[in-house]
Amino acid sequence: MRIIQTDRQLKSQLLIAWTVISAVCGVAICYAAGIYGSDMLTLSWLIWIILCFPPILIVAVVWALRNHIDKGVKYAWKHYILVLSLRKQLLDAGIYSMWRIGMPEVVKLPQIGVEFLSGFASGVLLIEDSIKHHNKLSKMDISPAIGNYVVEQRYMTDNGNYHRFDFYDASIERRLTFEKFKALKKYSASLGEYELFVDAYTRLPLTHHLIVGQTGSGKTYALHGLLMQMLLKSVQYHLYFIDPKGSSIALFGERISPENTADNYDDIIELLEKFVSNMGKRQLEMREHLKDKIDGDYTDFDLSPHILIFDEYAAFSLQLQSKEKKQRDHVNDLISQVVLKGRQSGFFIWIVMQQAGSNNIPTFLRDNLPWKTVLGNAEDQTYVTAFGAGAEIPERKMEIGEGVYTYPAIANKPKLCAFPTLNFDILAALTRGAGVL
């Protein structure tokens, strides 16, 4: 039978053997002291302490340092349990190198580093890379080895020496629930003026946004939560609404910004032109501000953001295809100007649709929307068109308003998100007017 031990197990066994032998010697000396007199008893205890205390002390100190006892006993214990479980499973998976051949065979496992964040709600785990095991580690899902934690993202460290795994506690609810409008208002006040929260883990600065999801996945659900946050900011958000199907987003727009809401083709073109015209005026204003800070943007000068919500974009795209080329080019030019020039001046477009294929949205437009969200359990092709080929999507059943997103420098690979639940009458909150909002 082949017996395999890790290098740590071997070292622990040597220390244990040292302790046992020392203890036996101590007992023997004590027995001898009982025969030869009490003077020998004191000497025997001193010898026993000298023999037994060092290995015990070494084990305790090494364990404490290795598991970061300086961060607390709870931290050290959770660190120990997680690393121990992961080492066992790496051993079972054959992720080790031979350290010495003998009976038993001794192997060396990769170095492991763990850092818990946010009160153990999430963390970062590093596993040492090697030529031999690089391919295995780059494809391995270590979630089964780390208890209640689930890997959210994985990638190589900058120096290429470690595989980095970002994990979170799956037993903690990501989704925030607000039973009353005041609760949402209070939570929103904790954020910056130019950022929005998605769930308990996710806060993102304003930018262009693509929201994709089949009917029932929670697109409107997600938008309601984001729009309510915008209305609660101290800085005024100028909101524009385009809804070719005249659904709930159009109703939302009519309540808070009727002069900037469109649901028929001609009005949509007119609103797009108005949006681009306002952006041009802002760009002239920005030129003056940039004289003082050449690399600044609208946030540096406390300017109001302008957000164009374009719901059911595919329905509009279908209408546009039936128009003359000159008009199609005009519309595409308007939208392109916003996408390519709007960020610095604070003009953003949010496109909402069921599918993001090239037959529904121009590829250049889709690729230049930095914040991408796919809600629900979508088809593989939906993820490919949104995030690109080879994107790793977390395997789990998505409820309404749950999905994955990418955002430059924050989530370069798809990460889970869960938009908030609003258990209050949204339209009633809007109807009560500016005094409440």
Phi, psi and chi 1 to 4 in degrees:
 res  aa     phi    psi   chi1   chi2   chi3   chi4
   1 MET       -  130.6  179.7  179.2  177.2      -
   2 ARG   -81.6  124.2 -173.4 -176.1 -177.6 -169.7
   3 ILE  -111.8  127.4  -58.0  175.1      -      -
   4 ILE  -119.7  133.7  -64.7  177.5      -      -
   5 GLN  -124.8  152.3  -75.3 -174.9  -39.3      -
   6 THR   -88.8  163.1   67.7      -      -      -
   7 ASP   -62.4  -35.3   54.5  -26.3      -      -
   8 ARG   -66.5  -40.3  -76.9 -167.7 -175.0  179.9
   9 GLN   -61.1  -41.3  -71.1  173.9  -30.1      -
  10 LEU   -63.2  -45.2  179.2   61.9      -      -
  11 LYS   -62.8  -40.4  -67.4  172.9 -175.5  176.5
  12 SER   -64.5  -40.2  -62.7      -      -      -
  13 GLN   -64.6  -37.8  -70.9  173.4    0.8      -
  14 LEU   -64.7  -42.1  -69.1  174.5      -      -
  15 LEU   -66.1  -40.7  -75.2  171.6      -      -
  16 ILE   -63.9  -42.6  -68.7  170.9      -      -
  17 ALA   -61.9  -41.2      -      -      -      -
  18 TRP   -60.6  -44.6 -178.2    5.0      -      -
  19 THR   -63.9  -44.0  -56.5      -      -      -
  20 VAL   -64.2  -45.8  170.5      -      -      -
  21 ILE   -62.1  -41.4  -67.5  172.4      -      -
  22 SER   -64.4  -39.6  -60.7      -      -      -
  23 ALA   -64.2  -42.5      -      -      -      -
  24 VAL   -62.2  -42.0  170.6      -      -      -
  25 CYS   -62.7  -41.4  -68.5      -      -      -
  26 GLY   -61.4  -42.9      -      -      -      -
  27 VAL   -63.8  -41.3  170.4      -      -      -
  28 ALA   -63.0  -41.4      -      -      -      -
  29 ILE   -65.6  -40.9  -66.7  172.4      -      -
  30 CYS   -62.5  -39.8  -71.0      -      -      -
  31 TYR   -63.8  -41.2  178.2   75.2      -      -
  32 ALA   -65.3  -36.6      -      -      -      -
  33 ALA   -63.9  -34.4      -      -      -      -
  34 GLY   -66.1  -26.5      -      -      -      -
  35 ILE   -85.9  -41.4  -63.0  175.0      -      -
  36 TYR   -98.5   -0.6  -64.2  106.7      -      -
  37 GLY   121.3  163.3      -      -      -      -
  38 SER   -69.7  -27.0   58.4      -      -      -
  39 ASP   -60.6  -33.1  -69.0  -19.4      -      -
  40 MET   -73.7  -24.0 -167.3   64.3  179.6      -
  41 LEU   -63.3  -46.0 -177.3   60.8      -      -
  42 THR   -61.8  -43.4  -59.7      -      -      -
  43 LEU   -64.0  -37.4  178.8   59.9      -      -
  44 SER   -66.1  -40.5   66.4      -      -      -
  45 TRP   -64.3  -41.0  -85.1  109.6      -      -
  46 LEU   -62.6  -43.0 -179.9   61.2      -      -
  47 ILE   -65.1  -40.8  -65.7  174.2      -      -
  48 TRP   -62.9  -43.4 -173.8   84.3      -      -
  49 ILE   -62.8  -42.6  -70.0  172.8      -      -
  50 ILE   -62.4  -37.4  -68.0  173.1      -      -
  51 LEU   -77.6  -41.7  -70.0  172.9      -      -
  52 CYS   -93.6  -33.8  -67.6      -      -      -
  53 PHE   -65.4  -43.6 -172.1   70.6      -      -
  54 PRO   -54.6  -49.6  -28.1   37.9      -      -
  55 PRO   -63.8  -38.7   19.0  -32.0      -      -
  56 ILE   -63.8  -44.2  -65.0  173.3      -      -
  57 LEU   -63.8  -41.9 -179.8   61.8      -      -
  58 ILE   -61.8  -46.0  -69.3  171.3      -      -
  59 VAL   -60.0  -45.0  170.1      -      -      -
  60 ALA   -65.1  -44.1      -      -      -      -
  61 VAL   -67.2  -45.6  170.0      -      -      -
  62 VAL   -60.8  -45.0  169.4      -      -      -
  63 TRP   -60.5  -44.7 -173.7   93.3      -      -
  64 ALA   -64.1  -44.1      -      -      -      -
  65 LEU   -68.4  -42.5  -67.2  175.8      -      -
  66 ARG   -64.3  -32.2 -178.4  179.3  -70.2  156.1
  67 ASN  -105.0   13.8  -66.3  -72.2      -      -
  68 HIS    59.5   57.0  -54.4  -76.4      -      -
  69 ILE   -62.3  -20.3 -166.7   69.4      -      -
  70 ASP   -63.6  -18.1   56.7  -58.2      -      -
  71 LYS   -95.1    6.2  -63.0 -178.3  179.1 -179.9
  72 GLY   114.8  155.1      -      -      -      -
  73 VAL   -65.3  -41.3  174.7      -      -      -
  74 LYS   -61.8  -43.4 -178.0  179.0  179.2 -179.7
  75 TYR   -60.5  -46.7 -171.6  101.9      -      -
  76 ALA   -62.0  -41.8      -      -      -      -
  77 TRP   -67.7  -45.1 -179.7 -111.0      -      -
  78 LYS   -64.4  -37.6  -69.9 -179.9   73.7   70.3
  79 HIS   -62.5  -45.3 -175.2  -78.7      -      -
  80 TYR   -61.9  -47.0  167.6   72.5      -      -
  81 ILE   -63.7  -42.8  -66.7  -61.5      -      -
  82 LEU   -65.9  -47.4 -170.5  148.2      -      -
  83 VAL   -64.8  -40.7  172.4      -      -      -
  84 LEU   -61.3  -45.4  178.8   63.4      -      -
  85 SER   -62.5  -42.8  174.5      -      -      -
  86 LEU   -66.7  -40.4 -178.3   56.0      -      -
  87 ARG   -62.4  -40.5  -76.0  176.0   60.6   84.2
  88 LYS   -61.9  -42.7  -72.5  180.0  178.4  178.5
  89 GLN   -76.0  -31.4  -61.2 -129.1   15.4      -
  90 LEU   -64.4  -37.2  -71.6  176.5      -      -
  91 LEU   -64.1  -45.2 -176.2   62.8      -      -
  92 ASP   -63.2  -33.0  -70.3  -19.2      -      -
  93 ALA   -82.9   -2.2      -      -      -      -
  94 GLY    77.9   22.4      -      -      -      -
  95 ILE   -91.0   80.1  -52.7  -63.5      -      -
  96 TYR  -160.8  167.9   57.0   78.7      -      -
  97 SER  -124.6  150.5   57.4      -      -      -
  98 MET   -73.2  127.2  -61.2  -55.1  -60.6      -
  99 TRP   -95.5  -37.0 -174.0   52.4      -      -
 100 ARG  -161.9  140.1 -172.1 -179.0   65.7 -165.7
 101 ILE   -99.3  129.7  -61.7  177.3      -      -
 102 GLY  -175.4 -157.3      -      -      -      -
 103 MET  -124.6  106.8  -76.9  -61.9  -67.5      -
 104 PRO   -80.5  168.4   31.8  -36.7      -      -
 105 GLU   -73.8  135.9  -65.9  179.8  -15.2      -
 106 VAL  -109.4  131.1  178.5      -      -      -
 107 VAL  -123.4  160.1  -61.0      -      -      -
 108 LYS  -116.5  122.3 -172.2  176.6 -172.4  -54.5
 109 LEU   -86.7  157.7  -68.3  169.4      -      -
 110 PRO   -61.5  151.2  -18.2   29.9      -      -
 111 GLN   -66.1  143.8  -68.2 -176.7    6.7      -
 112 ILE  -126.7  133.1  -62.4  172.1      -      -
 113 GLY  -124.7  136.5      -      -      -      -
 114 VAL  -132.6  136.0  178.0      -      -      -
 115 GLU  -134.0  119.6 -179.6 -178.6    4.7      -
 116 PHE   -84.8  143.3  -67.8  105.5      -      -
 117 LEU  -127.0  161.7  -53.8  170.9      -      -
 118 SER    51.2   48.2  -53.7      -      -      -
 119 GLY    62.9   41.2      -      -      -      -
 120 PHE    72.4    8.8  -54.8  107.0      -      -
 121 ALA   -75.4  -24.4      -      -      -      -
 122 SER  -155.0  179.9   60.9      -      -      -
 123 GLY   179.5 -177.2      -      -      -      -
 124 VAL  -128.6  134.9  174.8      -      -      -
 125 LEU  -126.5  133.0 -169.6  150.0      -      -
 126 LEU  -116.4  135.1  -59.0  176.5      -      -
 127 ILE  -124.5  126.6  -60.5  179.7      -      -
 128 GLU   -59.1  134.2 -176.4 -176.9   19.0      -
 129 ASP   -90.6  161.5 -166.3   22.7      -      -
 130 SER  -155.2  158.2   65.5      -      -      -
 131 ILE   -60.5  -41.3  -64.5  175.4      -      -
 132 LYS   -63.8  -39.9 -179.8  179.3  179.6 -179.4
 133 HIS  -112.1    9.8  -59.5  -60.2      -      -
 134 HIS   -57.4  -48.5  175.4   79.4      -      -
 135 ASN   -63.7  -41.1  -71.2  -25.3      -      -
 136 LYS   -63.8  -47.3  -83.2 -171.0  176.6 -178.5
 137 LEU   -66.8  -34.5  -72.5  170.9      -      -
 138 SER   -69.8  -20.3   62.8      -      -      -
 139 LYS  -108.5   -5.1  -61.9  175.7 -177.3  177.7
 140 MET   -80.4  135.8 -177.8  176.6  -67.3      -
 141 ASP   -97.1  108.7 -176.8    3.8      -      -
 142 ILE   -90.2    3.5   65.3  168.5      -      -
 143 SER   -53.1  -41.7  -63.7      -      -      -
 144 PRO   -62.4  -16.3  -23.0   35.2      -      -
 145 ALA   -96.7   -3.3      -      -      -      -
 146 ILE  -121.7   34.4   53.7  177.9      -      -
 147 GLY    65.9 -129.7      -      -      -      -
 148 ASN   -75.4   -6.3  -73.1  -27.2      -      -
 149 TYR   -84.2  149.1  -67.3  104.6      -      -
 150 VAL  -128.8  135.4  174.8      -      -      -
 151 VAL   -72.3  129.6  172.2      -      -      -
 152 GLU  -101.4  -39.3 -171.8  169.0   39.8      -
 153 GLN  -144.5  153.5  -73.7 -162.9  108.7      -
 154 ARG  -144.5  141.6   59.2 -177.3  176.8 -172.2
 155 TYR  -166.5  171.2   40.3   89.7      -      -
 156 MET   -84.1  148.2  -63.6  -60.6  -62.0      -
 157 THR   -70.2  164.5   56.0      -      -      -
 158 ASP   -58.1  -35.2  -68.0  -19.7      -      -
 159 ASN   -85.2   -3.5   59.9   17.0      -      -
 160 GLY    75.2    9.3      -      -      -      -
 161 ASN   -93.8  -15.7  -67.9  -28.1      -      -
 162 TYR  -136.8  146.8  -70.2   87.1      -      -
 163 HIS   -87.8  126.6  -66.0  -93.5      -      -
 164 ARG  -103.7  133.1  170.0  171.3  170.4  155.1
 165 PHE  -122.8  119.7  -59.6   82.4      -      -
 166 ASP   -91.0  125.6  -66.0  -15.7      -      -
 167 PHE  -127.3  162.3   61.2   84.4      -      -
 168 TYR  -140.4  160.6   69.4   94.0      -      -
 169 ASP   -82.4  110.3 -171.2  -15.1      -      -
 170 ALA   -68.7  -16.5      -      -      -      -
 171 SER   -80.4  -10.3   65.0      -      -      -
 172 ILE   -95.0  130.5  -62.1  176.5      -      -
 173 GLU   -71.0  122.6  179.9   60.8   57.9      -
 174 ARG   -74.0  -38.9  -58.5  179.9   68.0   94.4
 175 ARG   -70.8  135.3 -170.4 -165.7  -57.9  -86.9
 176 LEU   -94.1  138.9  -64.5  167.1      -      -
 177 THR  -120.1  130.7  -59.7      -      -      -
 178 PHE  -120.1  113.3  -60.7   96.9      -      -
 179 GLU   -78.9  -27.2  -59.5  -65.3  -23.5      -
 180 LYS  -131.9  153.9  -64.1 -178.1  179.0 -179.9
 181 PHE   -60.9  -36.6  175.0   75.7      -      -
 182 LYS   -61.9  -34.8  -70.7 -177.0  177.7  178.9
 183 ALA   -65.2  -41.7      -      -      -      -
 184 LEU   -63.8  -41.8  172.9   62.9      -      -
 185 LYS   -62.2  -40.8 -173.9  175.3 -177.2  179.3
 186 LYS   -66.9  -44.7 -179.4  178.5  179.2 -179.1
 187 TYR   -66.1  -41.9 -169.7   89.9      -      -
 188 SER   -62.2  -31.5 -177.9      -      -      -
 189 ALA   -65.6  -17.6      -      -      -      -
 190 SER   -81.5   -5.9   66.5      -      -      -
 191 LEU   -98.6  165.4  -83.3   72.0      -      -
 192 GLY   -71.1  164.0      -      -      -      -
 193 GLU   -67.7  -23.9  -66.0  -66.7  -12.7      -
 194 TYR  -117.0   28.6  -57.9  102.8      -      -
 195 GLU  -134.8  156.5   67.1  175.9   -3.8      -
 196 LEU  -128.5  148.5  -57.5  170.4      -      -
 197 PHE   -99.2  147.6   72.7   84.7      -      -
 198 VAL  -107.1  -47.6  173.8      -      -      -
 199 ASP  -149.2 -166.9   54.2   34.4      -      -
 200 ALA   -64.6  -20.4      -      -      -      -
 201 TYR  -106.2  -13.2  -62.1  112.1      -      -
 202 THR  -121.3  117.7  -48.8      -      -      -
 203 ARG  -128.3  128.0  -62.8 -177.2  175.1 -168.5
 204 LEU  -130.8  138.5  -58.7  172.8      -      -
 205 PRO   -67.8  154.8  -17.4   30.6      -      -
 206 LEU   -61.3  140.4  -78.6  175.4      -      -
 207 THR  -165.9 -179.7 -170.1      -      -      -
 208 HIS   -64.5  146.4  -56.3  -61.4      -      -
 209 HIS  -139.8  134.1 -168.1 -177.1      -      -
 210 LEU  -112.7  123.8  173.0   66.7      -      -
 211 ILE  -118.0  121.0  -57.3  177.9      -      -
 212 VAL  -123.5  140.0  179.0      -      -      -
 213 GLY   175.7  144.8      -      -      -      -
 214 GLN   -69.0  165.4  -67.2  -67.2  -23.7      -
 215 THR   -55.6  129.4  -59.6      -      -      -
 216 GLY    92.9   -3.6      -      -      -      -
 217 SER   -80.4  -19.5   61.8      -      -      -
 218 GLY   111.7   25.0      -      -      -      -
 219 LYS   -63.5  -50.7  -62.0 -171.1  -60.9  -64.4
 220 THR   -65.0  -38.8  -57.2      -      -      -
 221 TYR   -54.3  -46.8  179.7  101.4      -      -
 222 ALA   -67.5  -43.2      -      -      -      -
 223 LEU   -61.9  -39.2  -81.5  173.9      -      -
 224 HIS   -58.4  -44.2  -76.0  168.4      -      -
 225 GLY   -64.4  -40.7      -      -      -      -
 226 LEU   -69.8  -41.3  -65.4  170.6      -      -
 227 LEU   -66.5  -39.0  -71.4  168.3      -      -
 228 MET   -62.9  -36.9  -68.8  -61.6  -71.4      -
 229 GLN   -62.7  -42.6  -67.6 -179.3   59.8      -
 230 MET   -60.6  -39.0  -65.2 -179.2 -166.9      -
 231 LEU   -70.0  -17.1  -64.2  173.3      -      -
 232 LEU   -94.1   -4.1  -70.1  167.8      -      -
 233 LYS   -72.9  149.5  -60.7  -66.0 -174.3 -179.0
 234 SER   -69.0  -36.5  -62.3      -      -      -
 235 VAL   -78.1  132.2  171.9      -      -      -
 236 GLN   -70.5  129.5 -177.5 -178.6    5.2      -
 237 TYR   -98.8  124.2  -82.6   53.0      -      -
 238 HIS   -90.5  114.6  -63.0  -81.4      -      -
 239 LEU  -109.1  137.2  -58.6  177.5      -      -
 240 TYR  -124.4  140.8  -55.1   71.3      -      -
 241 PHE  -128.4  126.1  -60.6   87.6      -      -
 242 ILE  -121.3  123.4  -67.0  178.2      -      -
 243 ASP  -142.4   89.9 -174.3   -3.6      -      -
 244 PRO   -57.4  -24.9  -21.3   32.1      -      -
 245 LYS   -94.9   -2.8  -67.8 -172.6  175.6 -178.8
 246 GLY    61.5   38.8      -      -      -      -
 247 SER   -90.7 -150.4   57.8      -      -      -
 248 SER   -65.4  -28.9   61.7      -      -      -
 249 ILE   -67.6  -38.0  -66.3  -57.6      -      -
 250 ALA   -63.6  -40.2      -      -      -      -
 251 LEU   -63.3  -41.9  179.0   60.9      -      -
 252 PHE   -59.6  -46.5 -159.5  104.5      -      -
 253 GLY   -62.8  -39.2      -      -      -      -
 254 GLU   -65.1  -26.5  -70.3  169.6   -0.6      -
 255 ARG   -77.6  -36.5  -68.8  -67.3 -178.0   97.6
 256 ILE  -113.2  -21.3   63.6  174.2      -      -
 257 SER  -153.7   63.4 -175.0      -      -      -
 258 PRO   -61.2  -31.3   20.4  -32.3      -      -
 259 GLU   -72.8  -13.4   71.6  -77.9    3.3      -
 260 ASN  -120.6   36.8  -69.1  -36.7      -      -
 261 THR  -127.3  132.7  -60.2      -      -      -
 262 ALA  -138.9  140.9      -      -      -      -
 263 ASP  -134.3   -1.4   58.9    8.6      -      -
 264 ASN  -117.1  162.0   65.2   69.3      -      -
 265 TYR   -56.3  -51.5 -176.7   82.6      -      -
 266 ASP   -62.3  -42.1  -68.5  -25.4      -      -
 267 ASP   -66.2  -33.0  -70.4  -16.4      -      -
 268 ILE   -64.7  -45.1  -70.9  172.6      -      -
 269 ILE   -61.8  -42.8  -57.7  -57.1      -      -
 270 GLU   -63.1  -40.7 -175.1  178.1  -18.0      -
 271 LEU   -68.8  -38.5 -173.5   57.9      -      -
 272 LEU   -60.5  -43.6  -80.2  171.3      -      -
 273 GLU   -64.0  -38.6  -68.6  172.0  -19.0      -
 274 LYS   -64.4  -43.3  178.7 -179.4  178.7  179.7
 275 PHE   -61.6  -46.3 -168.3   77.9      -      -
 276 VAL   -66.3  -37.4  172.2      -      -      -
 277 SER   -62.8  -43.8  175.0      -      -      -
 278 ASN   -64.3  -34.4  -70.8  -21.1      -      -
 279 MET   -65.2  -39.5 -174.9  178.5   72.9      -
 280 GLY   -62.7  -39.7      -      -      -      -
 281 LYS   -65.1  -39.8  -64.6  174.4 -176.5  176.9
 282 ARG   -65.3  -37.6  170.1   63.3   63.2   81.0
 283 GLN   -63.4  -36.6  -72.0  173.3  -26.7      -
 284 LEU   -65.5  -39.4  -67.8  175.3      -      -
 285 GLU   -65.9  -38.9 -177.3 -178.6   -2.7      -
 286 MET   -64.9  -32.0  -75.3  -70.4  -65.4      -
 287 ARG   -58.4  -39.2  -72.5 -178.2 -176.1  178.3
 288 GLU   -67.4  -43.3  -64.6  -59.5  -43.8      -
 289 HIS   -65.6  -38.2  -71.1  -62.4      -      -
 290 LEU   -68.9  -13.4  -67.4  174.8      -      -
 291 LYS   -64.8  -27.8  -69.4  178.1 -178.7  178.9
 292 ASP   -91.3  -27.4  -61.1  -37.7      -      -
 293 LYS  -147.7   93.7 -172.5  174.3 -177.0  179.7
 294 ILE   -65.8  -27.6 -166.1  168.9      -      -
 295 ASP  -101.5   16.2   60.0  -17.3      -      -
 296 GLY   -80.4  171.5      -      -      -      -
 297 ASP  -135.4 -173.6   61.6   25.1      -      -
 298 TYR   -57.9  -29.5   75.8  104.2      -      -
 299 THR   -68.9  -29.7   63.8      -      -      -
 300 ASP   -70.1  -18.7  -65.3  -56.7      -      -
 301 PHE  -115.8   14.9  -48.1  116.1      -      -
 302 ASP    55.4   42.2  -60.2  -36.0      -      -
 303 LEU   -92.6  154.3  -61.8  176.6      -      -
 304 SER   -76.4  134.8  -62.5      -      -      -
 305 PRO   -79.0  152.6   26.2  -31.1      -      -
 306 HIS  -119.3  123.8  -68.9 -117.9      -      -
 307 ILE  -120.1  123.8  -45.5  -67.5      -      -
 308 LEU  -103.3  112.8  172.5   61.3      -      -
 309 ILE   -91.6  114.2  -48.3  -64.2      -      -
 310 PHE  -110.7   93.2 -154.7  136.9      -      -
 311 ASP   -84.2  153.1 -163.8   14.8      -      -
 312 GLU    49.4   51.0  -61.9  -66.9  -11.6      -
 313 TYR   -60.4  -33.7 -176.3   84.6      -      -
 314 ALA   -63.6  -35.9      -      -      -      -
 315 ALA   -64.4  -41.1      -      -      -      -
 316 PHE   -67.7  -40.2  171.5   77.0      -      -
 317 SER   -59.6  -37.5 -179.8      -      -      -
 318 LEU   -65.1  -41.0 -173.3   61.9      -      -
 319 GLN   -63.8  -41.3  -71.6 -179.2  -46.8      -
 320 LEU   -64.2  -34.0 -173.8   61.6      -      -
 321 GLN   -64.0  -21.9  -70.4  172.8   15.9      -
 322 SER   -86.6   -3.9   65.1      -      -      -
 323 LYS   -91.5  169.2  -55.1  -60.8  179.2 -179.8
 324 GLU   -66.6  154.2  -65.3 -179.8   -3.5      -
 325 LYS   -57.5  -38.5 -176.6  178.1 -176.1  -58.0
 326 LYS   -59.9  -41.1 -177.6  177.8  179.8  179.7
 327 GLN   -74.1  -36.5 -167.3  163.6   14.7      -
 328 ARG   -62.5  -43.8  -65.1 -160.9  -54.9  -91.4
 329 ASP   -63.6  -38.3  -68.6  -16.7      -      -
 330 HIS   -62.4  -46.1  174.6   60.2      -      -
 331 VAL   -65.2  -45.6  171.7      -      -      -
 332 ASN   -62.2  -35.1  -72.4  -29.6      -      -
 333 ASP   -67.0  -40.7  179.3   63.2      -      -
 334 LEU   -60.2  -49.5  -70.1  172.0      -      -
 335 ILE   -66.8  -38.8  -63.2  175.5      -      -
 336 SER   -62.9  -38.8  -62.5      -      -      -
 337 GLN   -59.9  -42.4  -73.1 -172.9   56.3      -
 338 VAL   -64.8  -46.7  176.1      -      -      -
 339 VAL   -65.3  -40.8  171.7      -      -      -
 340 LEU   -88.2  -25.2  -61.7  176.9      -      -
 341 LYS  -119.2   -7.5  -59.2  178.0 -178.5  179.3
 342 GLY   -81.2  -24.1      -      -      -      -
 343 ARG   -58.0  -50.3 -172.7 -160.7   63.2   79.2
 344 GLN   -64.0  -35.5 -172.9  178.2   40.8      -
 345 SER   -89.8   -3.9   54.5      -      -      -
 346 GLY    88.0   27.9      -      -      -      -
 347 PHE  -112.7  118.6  -81.5   67.9      -      -
 348 PHE  -128.2  149.5  -56.7  105.2      -      -
 349 ILE  -118.2  134.3 -175.2  169.4      -      -
 350 TRP  -114.0  119.5  -71.2   13.7      -      -
 351 ILE  -106.8  127.7  -67.7  179.1      -      -
 352 VAL  -119.0  128.7 -174.1      -      -      -
 353 MET  -160.4  169.3   55.8 -162.2  -49.8      -
 354 GLN   -87.2  -36.1  -66.4 -173.1   26.5      -
 355 GLN  -133.4  144.1  -64.8  -76.0  -13.3      -
 356 ALA  -113.3   30.8      -      -      -      -
 357 GLY   -70.9  163.7      -      -      -      -
 358 SER   -65.8  -18.2   56.8      -      -      -
 359 ASN   -78.3  -13.2   57.3  -35.8      -      -
 360 ASN  -107.4  -27.9  -65.6  -39.4      -      -
 361 ILE  -148.7  134.2 -179.1  173.5      -      -
 362 PRO   -56.6  138.3  -24.4   33.9      -      -
 363 THR   -58.7  -41.7  -57.4      -      -      -
 364 PHE   -62.4  -34.7   82.9   90.9      -      -
 365 LEU   -70.8  -47.7  173.8   56.6      -      -
 366 ARG   -59.0  -43.7 -178.9 -172.6   65.4 -148.4
 367 ASP   -70.7  -19.4  -67.6  -14.0      -      -
 368 ASN   -99.8   15.2  -78.5  -76.7      -      -
 369 LEU  -100.3  101.6  -59.8  174.9      -      -
 370 PRO   -62.9  -39.4  -19.4   31.8      -      -
 371 TRP   -94.0  114.0  179.3    7.0      -      -
 372 LYS  -120.2  132.6  -63.5 -179.3  176.2   68.0
 373 THR  -130.3  130.7  -57.8      -      -      -
 374 VAL  -117.5  121.2  175.9      -      -      -
 375 LEU  -100.3  149.6  -65.3  170.9      -      -
 376 GLY    76.2  179.7      -      -      -      -
 377 ASN   -87.5   94.1  -67.8  106.6      -      -
 378 ALA   -86.1  168.6      -      -      -      -
 379 GLU   -72.7  157.8  -62.4  176.5   -8.2      -
 380 ASP   -55.9  -41.3  -69.2  -16.2      -      -
 381 GLN   -64.4  -31.3 -172.5   58.5   32.0      -
 382 THR   -64.3  -43.1  -59.9      -      -      -
 383 TYR   -66.4  -37.1  -67.4  121.4      -      -
 384 VAL   -64.3  -46.4  170.3      -      -      -
 385 THR   -67.9  -31.2   54.7      -      -      -
 386 ALA   -81.2  -45.8      -      -      -      -
 387 PHE  -111.9  -10.5  -55.3  126.8      -      -
 388 GLY    98.8  161.5      -      -      -      -
 389 ALA   -66.8  143.9      -      -      -      -
 390 GLY    84.9    3.2      -      -      -      -
 391 ALA   -67.5  133.5      -      -      -      -
 392 GLU   -90.6  117.3  -62.8  179.3    7.5      -
 393 ILE  -103.2  126.6  -51.2  -59.7      -      -
 394 PRO   -55.9  134.6  -24.1   33.9      -      -
 395 GLU   -88.9  105.0  -63.4  179.9    1.1      -
 396 ARG  -164.3  158.2   58.9  169.4  -67.4  170.9
 397 LYS   -79.2  123.4 -175.9  179.7 -177.5  -60.5
 398 MET   -91.8  129.3  -55.6  -67.9 -174.1      -
 399 GLU   -86.8  176.8  -56.4  -64.8  -23.7      -
 400 ILE   -59.0  129.7  -66.2  177.2      -      -
 401 GLY    85.3    1.7      -      -      -      -
 402 GLU  -104.1  148.8  -67.7 -176.4  -17.0      -
 403 GLY  -178.4 -153.3      -      -      -      -
 404 VAL  -131.9  156.1  -68.5      -      -      -
 405 TYR  -144.7  161.7   76.6   97.6      -      -
 406 THR  -129.1  150.6   56.4      -      -      -
 407 TYR  -157.1  126.2 -168.2  106.1      -      -
 408 PRO   -51.3  132.7  -26.8   35.4      -      -
 409 ALA    71.3  -13.6      -      -      -      -
 410 ILE  -107.5  -44.6  -64.6  175.5      -      -
 411 ALA  -142.5   81.2      -      -      -      -
 412 ASN   -71.0  -22.5  -66.8  -37.0      -      -
 413 LYS  -117.4  153.2  -63.5 -178.7  180.0 -180.0
 414 PRO   -54.4  128.5  -27.0   36.2      -      -
 415 LYS  -120.7  153.0  -67.1 -178.8   67.8  173.3
 416 LEU   -69.9  149.9  -72.1  169.2      -      -
 417 CYS  -150.6  157.1   62.7      -      -      -
 418 ALA  -145.6  107.4      -      -      -      -
 419 PHE   -68.7  149.8  -73.7   87.3      -      -
 420 PRO   -65.9  153.2   23.7  -33.7      -      -
 421 THR   -94.8  127.5  -61.5      -      -      -
 422 LEU  -109.9   99.8  -52.5 -178.3      -      -
 423 ASN   -92.0   44.5  -73.5  -26.0      -      -
 424 PHE  -139.8  165.8   56.2   82.8      -      -
 425 ASP   -75.9  104.9 -168.9  -31.4      -      -
 426 ILE   -64.7  -45.4  -64.2  173.4      -      -
 427 LEU   -65.0  -34.2  -69.0  179.1      -      -
 428 ALA   -66.4  -38.5      -      -      -      -
 429 ALA   -63.9  -39.3      -      -      -      -
 430 LEU   -67.8  -39.5  -66.7  174.2      -      -
 431 THR   -64.7  -31.9  -58.3      -      -      -
 432 ARG   -68.1  -15.9  -73.5 -163.7  -66.5  -91.7
 433 GLY    89.0 -171.0      -      -      -      -
 434 ALA   -63.1  -23.4      -      -      -      -
 435 GLY   -63.3  -29.0      -      -      -      -
 436 VAL   -93.4  -43.0  177.1      -      -      -
 437 LEU   -77.8      -  -63.2  174.1      -      -
